[in-house]
Every structure is written in C-alpha cells, then in structure tokens.
Amino acid sequence: MKRFSVLDRKSYLEKLKSETFDLLIIGGGITGAGAARDAAMRGMKVALIEADDFASGTSSRSSKLVHGGIRYLENYEFKLVFEALSERTKLFEMAPHLVHPLRFMIPLFKGGRVGMGLMGLGMWLYDALSLFQAPELHERLNPKESIKRQPLLQSENLLGSYVYSDAYMDDDRLVFETLRSANNFGAVQVNFVKATGAQFGKDGKIQSVQVEDQLNHQRFSIHARHVISSVGPWTDLLGADLLHRWKKILRPTKGVHLTFHQERLPLSSAVVMAAESRIVFGIPRHEMVIVGTTDTDFQGDPSTVNTTEEDVTYLLGVLKRYFPKAAIKKEDILASYSGVRPLVHDGSDNEGKTSREHVIFSEPEGITFVAGGKYTTYRLMAQQVVEKALQFFSIEERAQWQRAATASPLNPLVTVETFADSTHLVEDLCSQTRLSAAEARLLVDRHGLEAHHLVKEYGHDLSYWEFEAAHAIHSTMCLHVEDFYRRRVPLFLATKDHGLSQFNEVCRVFAENLPQIFKSESEEKSRIQKAIESEMKWQSRQL
C-alpha cells in the first residue's frame, strides 16, 4: 500500500490548487471514501476533501454493525434488506480484519408485539434474502435454552428466542482502509479542508469549489468537472452553500451508544432489545460491549451533537428491563458516543419508521448529491453515485471509465487467506518484537500481514500502542492524538480513563514523527480532555 500520511498533506494541497479533476468529492465519511475508490479504480482523476478529520461524523458513530436490518422487514423494505445482506457477504471478503461474523439473539416475551410464530417466519425470510449464505442459519430456542445462552436475561414471561447471524465491524477503520485503497489508485484526499461555496461558468455549470484549509485558514479554489456531495447530515447545510435554490431533504435523527466492560455485561452473543418502536442492541466485541441506539429527531449543526442524561437514562432503562440481574448502573458506563443519521425525509410521522433507503440525484449545474442509506450498503451506494455523476460526461469517457471491481479486498495484505492460519504470524511477531502474545495477536487481527510491514517500517522495539500510532500517522493521515484515540483505536471508548494512561507513549510517537507539525504535549492533552468533557458531561449530573 502507498503511504497515506499527514506528512504528504502539503503536496496533496498543491495538487488540489493546481490541477483540474474529473470528480471532486466533498465528504470524507464512508460513502465519500467509497465513491473516491470506485471512481479512482475506473481511472478517473479524483479529489476528495473533508472539513474535519476523516470519518469524524456519522461514519465513526454508528452501531458498528454490518447487517441486513431485520427490523426493516416489518416495514416491508425487502429490497433494502436484500441489498444489505448481499453487501454483507461481500464485506466479509473485502475486509476480514474489519468485519466479523456475530450471532444475534432476539428474546420474545408475553405481551410483545411479535410472537414466536411470526418471528419465525421473519427468520426464514431473513435467511432466504441472504440466499442462505449467512455464516450460520437461525435457531429457535425455548425459554430454558435462552437462559442457558444468556444467563443474565430476564426470565419472567419469556416465550423463547431466535438466534441468527449478522456481523460487527470497525466503522472508522473501514473508512480509512477504503481511503487508503483510493489513494493507491491515485485519488488526492485531504482532511481539514472545508467547502464554503462554488463558482459557476456562463453556461451555469460548476467550475470550481471554494474551500478553506482549517489548519491555516488559507482559502483557495479546487477546479473540477463535476462535484459529488457525500456529507451525510450536513447535506442540507452544504446544499444551501452551493445552490441558492436548495430545499431541505433530510430528517436527521440522533443516535447515542454506551460502552461497558465485557466483565460487567457478559453477553454470549449480541442481543436485540425491543424498546417502544425502536431497537436497541447489546453488542459484545473483543474490547467492550456497546449498547445502543437511541433514535430521536435532531435539529441544528451535527457537529454539536452530544449525549444527554435523558439518553443515558433511556438506555439504562432498556438494560434494566432485559438484564435485571446485571443491575447495571451509571457508574458502570465506560464511555458514550453520539452521532446524527442523515435520514431522508419521507413524510413518516415517527422517526423510527423513516426509511433507511438512500437517495441520489443530480442538479443541472453539475453537482450530484447522495444522502441516507445504510452503512452496510456503502459500496453499492458509492458505485451508484459515481455512475449517476458519469451521466455528465461524454459517451466516449463513460466507455473508458467502466465499472470497477470494487468488491475486491480493500487491502491486498489482508485477505481471508491471511487469517486461515495466522498462528505463525503471531509467533514471528513475538520473536521479533517486545510485544506479548496477546498484543501480537491483536496486531495481526487488526492488520493481517501488514503487521510485519509495521515492524519492518517502524522498528522492533515499539510498544503495541506505539505501533498503532505510527501506522495511524503514516497510513491514515492522522494529525492529532485526539483523532487517534477517537477514530483509529478504541482507547476512548473501551477504557475507563479513555486511554489517558497511554497518552505519554502515544504522544511521543506523534512528536517524533511530526516534528514540523506537532505543537506541544499540553495542547494535545487539552484537546483530548475537552473531547472527553464534551461527550461525557452527563456524568456530572444525577441520574
């Protein structure tokens, strides 16, 4: 893989200023990253800008699931579920280090909206829509079997449960691996560059986008033949900046998640919990358990979203109903995170019923917008938005830029075959470094064969977190320690101190690798502490 480093940011900016691109993509979340990869693999000249850090919006604040969305069957959204399950199968092959099979349990109780019979039909339909290619087909469990699987589960009025297959993922890292792949194919991608307006020619077509470098506030224009907007919950804000006649299309909703230690909430599988008209998941991962999400209408700038005491009370209440024996309290929460979903307004009177279908449309000025959709279908959305944009190019160019094989592995060093027998990789790392066996295993699980390249590139004497920090700087354009904590590794979410005990060793790597950019240790620590205070301010209130 080519280097994708913050050290190259200056040269990337010079290209943005001096060259004309076939496509300029605004938005560095998963859809924008997917579109950049798709277009670059076709041979187009591609630029991508992100106003903040890559994946800093919705794409790092999801439930971190790759799933068909079993609850969408209730709304008869069969096409959406089929597409998502098909894409789930592809993602297992594309990113085996980021997308992992996981079993999900749906407990059913007396008096619930759905009984065992109807849910059983839904399970068979879910397996059928996956073309029976799920890692495992569904199971039906009686109450006794259900409690044996999940000892902490509420047993009163329990009818039984169903267990089925979906997957969990590292949502932020999926963005970075997609961006790295796009970079390999020549896409010019820069974070902390904000679009502020557009310039149009006499024919009314867009000629350039005015932007501002958020690091030095320098303004310049990027010339492009066509522009794609993939800014998620910022779609209406950007649309108004680019087009005077813009009419709002979104119904944004807020989603909040809480994290817990595995020991405090030991789940043998993910659990699907019905809460009013919503679904709340309990999701065990190797480093934590995630519980969420809420789903409430949100107004305002998406960058201001945060977790409130009402959100925490609501999620704790759901846990109390489903796992009363666990006696989970506010003090057990490791961290919270909140985000805004860019749902497209479809007239629904209930936010929980608003469709997760995406929309793609183009304006005659030469701007294509994509909004809504599910994370799981990002590759398909990216393909569709690029093909929509291609309608603005000549027949000859469209023939030249044929559909690319975007279902191929994101990282050639991380394939399914990599993990077929990874024991020797772990043993080699242990013999070459001072990593423990558990740390070596984690590095291999997260980076596959690339783990050996990290050792070769950055030396044999680094600690685990130092390897991760060096990789983040040189392969994901990570600029700040805060960005590393929140979007490259699970330090912020999975530890009670939010990773502050690792701050000194991580900070040392940033200082050594970014001598011209790194300002001071105190400034970096202040950024992290402000982020913690902003997200966790609900802790100071009584629940």
JOZI-V726762 format. One record per backbone hydrogen bond with DSSP energy under -1.0 kcal/mol. CO is the residue of the C=O (numbers start at 0). NH is the residue of the N-H. If there is no record, write none. Layout:
# JOZI-V726762
co=[CO & CO]
nh=[NH & NH]
This chain:
# JOZI-V726762
co=[3 & 4 & 5 & 7 & 8 & 9 & 10 & 11 & 12 & 13 & 14 & 20 & 22 & 23 & 24 & 25 & 27 & 28 & 29 & 30 & 31 & 32 & 33 & 34 & 35 & 36 & 37 & 38 & 44 & 44 & 45 & 46 & 47 & 48 & 49 & 51 & 52 & 56 & 57 & 63 & 65 & 68 & 69 & 71 & 72 & 75 & 76 & 77 & 78 & 79 & 80 & 81 & 82 & 83 & 84 & 85 & 86 & 87 & 89 & 90 & 93 & 94 & 94 & 97 & 99 & 101 & 102 & 103 & 104 & 105 & 107 & 107 & 108 & 114 & 115 & 116 & 117 & 118 & 119 & 120 & 121 & 122 & 123 & 124 & 125 & 126 & 127 & 129 & 138 & 140 & 141 & 142 & 143 & 144 & 145 & 149 & 154 & 156 & 159 & 160 & 161 & 162 & 163 & 165 & 166 & 167 & 169 & 170 & 171 & 172 & 173 & 174 & 175 & 176 & 177 & 178 & 179 & 180 & 181 & 182 & 187 & 189 & 191 & 193 & 196 & 198 & 198 & 200 & 204 & 206 & 207 & 208 & 209 & 209 & 210 & 211 & 212 & 217 & 219 & 221 & 222 & 225 & 226 & 227 & 228 & 230 & 231 & 233 & 234 & 235 & 236 & 237 & 238 & 242 & 248 & 251 & 252 & 253 & 254 & 256 & 257 & 258 & 259 & 260 & 269 & 270 & 272 & 274 & 277 & 279 & 280 & 281 & 282 & 287 & 288 & 289 & 290 & 291 & 295 & 300 & 301 & 307 & 308 & 309 & 310 & 311 & 312 & 313 & 314 & 315 & 316 & 317 & 318 & 321 & 322 & 328 & 329 & 334 & 336 & 338 & 340 & 340 & 342 & 349 & 358 & 360 & 362 & 362 & 364 & 365 & 366 & 367 & 368 & 370 & 373 & 374 & 376 & 377 & 378 & 379 & 380 & 381 & 382 & 383 & 384 & 385 & 387 & 388 & 389 & 393 & 394 & 395 & 396 & 399 & 403 & 404 & 410 & 412 & 416 & 421 & 422 & 423 & 424 & 425 & 426 & 427 & 428 & 435 & 436 & 437 & 438 & 439 & 440 & 441 & 442 & 443 & 446 & 447 & 448 & 449 & 450 & 451 & 452 & 453 & 454 & 462 & 463 & 464 & 465 & 466 & 467 & 468 & 469 & 470 & 471 & 471 & 472 & 473 & 479 & 480 & 481 & 482 & 483 & 483 & 484 & 489 & 494 & 496 & 498 & 499 & 501 & 502 & 503 & 504 & 505 & 506 & 507 & 508 & 509 & 513 & 513 & 519 & 520 & 521 & 522 & 523 & 524 & 525 & 526 & 527 & 528 & 529 & 530 & 531 & 535 & 536 & 537]
nh=[476 & 7 & 8 & 11 & 12 & 13 & 14 & 15 & 16 & 17 & 18 & 224 & 46 & 227 & 48 & 229 & 54 & 32 & 33 & 34 & 35 & 36 & 37 & 38 & 39 & 40 & 41 & 43 & 21 & 22 & 187 & 24 & 189 & 26 & 192 & 191 & 55 & 59 & 60 & 168 & 166 & 71 & 72 & 76 & 75 & 77 & 80 & 81 & 82 & 83 & 84 & 85 & 86 & 87 & 88 & 89 & 90 & 91 & 93 & 94 & 409 & 97 & 98 & 169 & 167 & 165 & 269 & 163 & 271 & 161 & 158 & 159 & 111 & 118 & 119 & 120 & 121 & 122 & 123 & 124 & 125 & 126 & 127 & 128 & 129 & 131 & 130 & 132 & 162 & 160 & 145 & 146 & 147 & 148 & 149 & 152 & 157 & 109 & 107 & 140 & 105 & 138 & 103 & 101 & 65 & 99 & 173 & 174 & 175 & 176 & 177 & 178 & 179 & 180 & 181 & 182 & 183 & 184 & 186 & 185 & 47 & 49 & 213 & 211 & 209 & 206 & 207 & 203 & 200 & 223 & 198 & 221 & 195 & 196 & 219 & 193 & 216 & 212 & 210 & 208 & 20 & 23 & 367 & 25 & 369 & 233 & 234 & 237 & 238 & 239 & 240 & 241 & 242 & 245 & 344 & 297 & 340 & 295 & 338 & 336 & 290 & 333 & 288 & 264 & 104 & 281 & 279 & 277 & 274 & 272 & 291 & 270 & 289 & 284 & 259 & 282 & 257 & 280 & 253 & 303 & 304 & 311 & 312 & 313 & 314 & 315 & 316 & 317 & 318 & 319 & 320 & 321 & 322 & 153 & 325 & 331 & 332 & 258 & 256 & 254 & 252 & 342 & 250 & 352 & 370 & 368 & 365 & 366 & 205 & 226 & 362 & 228 & 360 & 358 & 376 & 377 & 380 & 381 & 382 & 383 & 384 & 385 & 386 & 387 & 388 & 389 & 390 & 391 & 392 & 397 & 398 & 399 & 400 & 401 & 405 & 407 & 413 & 448 & 419 & 425 & 426 & 427 & 428 & 429 & 430 & 431 & 432 & 439 & 440 & 441 & 442 & 443 & 444 & 445 & 446 & 447 & 449 & 450 & 451 & 453 & 454 & 455 & 456 & 457 & 458 & 466 & 467 & 468 & 469 & 470 & 471 & 472 & 473 & 474 & 475 & 477 & 5 & 3 & 483 & 484 & 485 & 486 & 487 & 488 & 491 & 493 & 497 & 499 & 501 & 502 & 505 & 506 & 507 & 508 & 509 & 510 & 511 & 512 & 513 & 516 & 517 & 523 & 524 & 525 & 526 & 527 & 528 & 529 & 530 & 531 & 532 & 533 & 534 & 535 & 538 & 539 & 540]
